[in-house]
Amino acid sequence: MKLTKIILGFTMILSLVSCKTSQEGVSYLALGDSYTIGESVATNSNFPYQLADSISNDGMEYTSPAIIARTGWRTDQLLGAIESSYLKKEYDLVTLLIGVNNEFQGRSLEEYERDFTLLCQKSIELAGNKKERVFVLSIPDYGFTPYGKPNMNRISSRIDSFNASNKRIADSLQLNYIDITGISRQGLSDPDLVADDGLHPSAKMYGLWAQEIRRKMQMKTQD
């Protein structure tokens, strides 16, 4: 593939990559919790891998996503994991999705806001201080799952509060923000969007999240 063709293809994903990346592959770091590792689905069906596959389908090479995430992690635990991990200092793409366990465990919104701000700043650093490479995802609403349905109203209200905070923080730092909460709220009307455990997203839902990230990238190239 000629270099000019590669550069043109890279422009289609928000100029997230460089000539160096065209040789080594798009480097992608995904930060989060169970929603990032894809609890209850195969690894290659989580949203980071589906997103990377989507990038590959555009004719661009990519490296396997580096994923720093674990089921049950809160913001403070993710921060600790990042600090103790040996990560490169410049990823072509960084996604951040965290907060559901802060809500689930009854942690305060003030604590979440403090930690989330630090995580956004850390994400910017890991993207080589290029804010356009960082994509923040809203927290899904597990109230719209068989597990959460009995407490839907309480769960949804708290998720809305946490998402209002993470959007405000992301906007203040001029980061890309993607609302996937609406997709998650289709979980009861479309059971195929929920994994067999009755709580986590299915591969189908993760695919819809990946599509939203790509759509945001394409919108940015048109600005």
N, C-alpha and C positions, 0 to 999 in steps of 0.2 A: 504494500500500500504506500502510495506517495505521501510525502510529508504534508503537502498542501491539502490533500484529502483528509488526512488525520486531523489537522488543525480545524478544518471546516466542521468535521464531526464533533470535535470538542466544543465548538461554539454552541452546538445544540444543547449542551448540558451546562449552560451558564458559565462557560469558560473556566470551569473548575480545575482544569488540568493544564499542564505545560508540555513543552516539547520533550522534557525529561520523562514525563508521565507516559507519553506516547510510546516510549520504548519499554518502560517497566510496568505499565498498567496503572489504572486509576486506583489510588490508595484511599481506602474508606474506613473510618473509625465510627463504630456505633456504640453509644453510651446509654445505659439504661438498666432495666430490671427484667422481669419475666416477659414483658411485652416485646423486648428486644431480642432475647435469646429464642423466643418462640416456644414457651412452655406448652407441652402437649402436642406439638407438631414436629415433623422432621426438621433438622437444622436447615436444610436447603429450602424449606418452605417458610422460614421466618421473613420478616419484611426486609432486613438488610440483604439477605441473599437474593430475594426476589428483585430488589432494587438493582443490585449488582448485575443480575442476569438481564434486566431491562437495559442497562447501560451497554452490556455486551452485545445485545441484539441490534444496537445501533452501529455495530462494527468497531467498537472500541475495546481494547484489552483492559482487564481489571484484575487486581489481586483479590484474593478471598478477603472478605471484610474482617477487620480486627474488631472483636466484640468484647467490651468490658461491661458485663451485665450478669446478674444472678437473680433468680426468683426470690422475692421477699426483700430486696434491697430498698432502703430509703435513700434520700439524698445524701445524708452524711456517710452512709456506707459506700455509696458510689464515689464520693469524694476521696475517701480513704483508699479505695481500690485504685483509683487513678494515680494517686500519689505514690503508691507502692509498686506500680507497674512500670515497665521499661517501654515507653512509647516514643515513637519518633516525634519530632517537633513540627512536622508540616504534612498534614494529610490533605488530600485533594477534596475530601468530603467528610464532614462530621455531622452525625445526627444525635440529638439528645431527646430522650423520652423518659421522664422520671417523675414520681410523685404519688402514684397510686397507693404505695405502701405507707407513705406519710399519712395519707387520708385514712387508710384502713386501720392503722395502728393508733389513730386518734392523736397524732402529733399536731402541734400548733401550726397555724398558717404562717406565723412570724418566723418560726424555725425554718419552714419550707422556703420562704422568700429569701432568707439569708443564705441558705445552702444553694438554692437554685441560682442565685446571682453569681455565686462563686463558680458553680458548674458552667454557667454560660461564659464567664470570663476564661475559665480553663479550656473550654471548647474553642474559643477564639484563638488562644495560644497554640493549641494543637492543630489548628487550621492555618498555621503560619501567619497569624494575625490578619487573615483575610476573612472578614465577616461574611462576605457573600458565600463562603463555602460552608457555613454553619446553618443547619436546619433544625429548628426546635419543633417537636410534635406535641400537641395537646394530649392530656391524659384521657384515655378511653373511659367510658362509663360502664362499669361492670354491673350496675343496677339493671341493665338490660340483658341479663343472662339468667338462666334458670337458677343459678346460685344466688344472685343478688335481687331477684324479682321481689321477694317478700319485703325488702327494705329499700325498694327503688327510690322512693321520694327522698328519703334521707341521704342516700348515697349520691343521687344526682345533684342535690343541692350543694353538698360538700365538694363534689367534683367540679361543679361550676365555679365555686369560690377559688379553688386551687388553680383552675385554668385561667380565671381572670387575672390572677397574680402572675402566672408564668407568661401569659401573653403581654402583660404590661412590662415585665422585665425584659422579655425578648425584644419588644418594640423599642424600649428605651436604649437598647444596645444595638439597634438596627440590624437584628438578625431575621432571617427568614422564619416565618411562623406558619405552621400547617395545622389546620383544625381537622383532626380525625375523629373527634368525639361524636359528631353527627353520624358517621359511618357505624361506630360502635353501638349507637342507639337503634340500629336496625336488627340487633341480635335476637330479639324475641319474634319479630315479624318474619325474619329469614333465619331459621335455625341453622342453616348451612354456614352461617358466619361465626358460629360458636363451636369450639373444639369439643371433643367427646367428654371432656371433664366437666362440661356445663358452666365453665367460668372463663377460660381463656379464649382468645380469638382462634379461628380456624385458618388454614392456609388461604382460603378464599378471602377472608377479611384482610389478612396481611398483604395479599395481592392488591387489594383496593387502596391500602395505605401507600404502598410503593407507587401506585399510579398517581396518587395525590402529590407525592414528592416530585415525580417527574413532571407533572403538570405545572407545579410551582417553578421548577427550573426553566421550563419552556416559556412561561409567562415572563420571567425575568429577562430572557434573551430578547424579548419583544419590546421591553421598556426603552 
